[in-house]
Amino acid sequence: MLWRLLYNSDFGLFNLSIAKLGEIFHLPLKGPNWLTDEAWAKPALMIMTVWGSVGGYNMILYLAALQGVPKDLYEAAQIDGANSWQKFWNVTWPQISPTTFFIATMSIIGGFQSGFDPAFVMTGGGPNGSTTTIIYYLFNNAFQWHQMGYAAAIAWVLFLIIFLFTLVKWKVFGKVVYYY
């Protein structure tokens, strides 16, 4: 609901900020109708989702991975004359690569499964279906239009797509992951 206020075309913070920048630079700037314009509704939801996913869970995982890197490896790199970039590239990155692989895989899976909450709360899938995601479409088929069989088929197709993406990612990037 906070984001609906931020995106409000009349008094939302984003449009007021754009108008204020226009006043400062003497330009006739006017913010878009974020949630009612087909061209801006999907980017508005994407901005909100990216804002919500930065930090949090992934940063905790990276912090744990960084704390698990043995100090002896940094000391050995220091003795060998490595600079900061070389320590990162040759010590830190290989040691945290399993965490990076996990986060990337889970983000891809989450990307396919996300979008229901913003689409349902902020736009209802509109305008003209421009913010309808796979999950929102599945929900509508199951609970709005009572087509459970079709919704189940969508769920299975979504599962297969996610499985194939994960399998390809594992085959392509799994060889890069270093296990110690």
N, C-alpha and C positions, 0 to 999 in steps of 0.2 A: 504494500500500500504506500510505503514511503517513496518507492520509485514512481508510482503513479503521480504523486505530488511533484516530484522532481521533473517529470516529463510533461507536466501540464502546460498546454500551449499558451495559456493566459498569464498565469502567475508562477509557473514552475521555475526552479532555480536555474536550470540550463538555459531556458529562453531569456530569462532576465539577465543572465550573464552575457549571453550573445548580444542582447540589446545594449547593455552597458559597454561592451567592447566597441560596438558601433558608435556610441556617443563619444568614446575616448578618441577613436580614430576618424571621426566625422564621416562614417559610412552608414548607409541605410541598411543595417543588418537586422533581420528578423528571424527568430528561431523557427524551426519546422513544427508541424503538428506531429509530434513524435509517435503517438499511438494510434492516430486515425489516418495517417497517410501511408498508403501501401509501400512506398519507397523507403519510409523511415521506420516502420513498425518492427521489422525483423532486425535491423541494426540496433534499434533501441533495446530490444530484448537481449541481443548478443552483448552489448555493452554492460548491461546489468548482470548477465551471467558471468562474464569475464571478471567483473569487479568482485563478485561474490566468491569466485573460485581462486583468486590470487591469494597466496598465503595460506593460512589455516593448515589443513590436513597435510598437504604436500610439503609445506615448510617444516612441519614436525618430523616427517619422514626424512627429509634431507638433513635436518639437525641431528637426528639419531644416526644417520649414515656417516655424517662428518665426524661425530664423536667416536665412531667405531674404527676410523682410520688409524692404524698403529703409528705412534709417534716415532718409532724406530725407522720407519720408511722415510719420514721427513728428515731425520737426522742423517741417514745414509745418503739421501739426495743432496743434503747440505755439504757433506764431506766430499761428494763427487763434484761439487761446484755448481749445482743447479741453481738457477735464479727462481724467482717467485712463479713465473709463468711455467717454467719447466717442472717445478714441483707440482703445480696444479695439473698440468697435462699428463705427466708421467706417474704421479702418485695419487693425487686426490681423485681425478676423473676415473681411472680404472677401478679404484676402490669403491666409489659410489655408483658405478655403472649398473649394478643390479637394482639399486633403488630407482635410478633414472628409468630403467627398462620397465619396472613395475609401475611407476607413476605414469609413464607414457601409455602403457597398455590400459591401465585403469581409466585414464583420461579419455582414451578413444572409446572405451566401453561406455563411460559416463556421457560422452558426447552424443552417442547414438540413443541413449536412454533419457537424456535430459530434455527439457523444454516444455514439459507438461505444466508445471507450476506457473511459470511466467505467462504462457499462452492462456491458461485458464483464468488466472486472476486479473491480468492486465488487459488482455484484448479479446478473450473469448474465441481465439483462433482467427479473428478478423484483423484488419479490414479485408474483406473479400478472400478470406482464407490465407492471407499472406504470412501469418504467424502460426499456421497449423503445422505441428511437428508430427512425426510418426507416432509418438506416444499419445499425443492429443487426439490424433485420428483413430488410434486404437481405442482410446477411452470413449470417444463419440460412438463408434460402432458398437461397442459392448454395452454402454450404459445409457446412451441417449437414444440410439436407434435400435437397440436390442437385437443386434445381429452378432450373437456370441460366436457362431461358427466362423464368420469372416474375421472377427477380432482375434480369435485363436489362430487363424491362419496368418494374420499380420504378425502376431507375436512369434510364431515359428519362423517366419521369414526374417524378422528382426534378429532372432537368435542365430540363424544361419549366417546372416551378414556379419554380425559381431564375431561369431566363431571364425569365419573366414578371415576377417581383418586381423584377429588375434593370431591365428595360425600363420598368416603371411608375415606379420610383424615378428613372430617368434623365429620363423625360418630365415628372414632377412637380417634381423638385428640381434637374434639370439647368439650368433657367433661372436658378436662384439662384446658381449657381457663377460666380464672377467670374474671367475669364482676363485676365492682363495680359502 
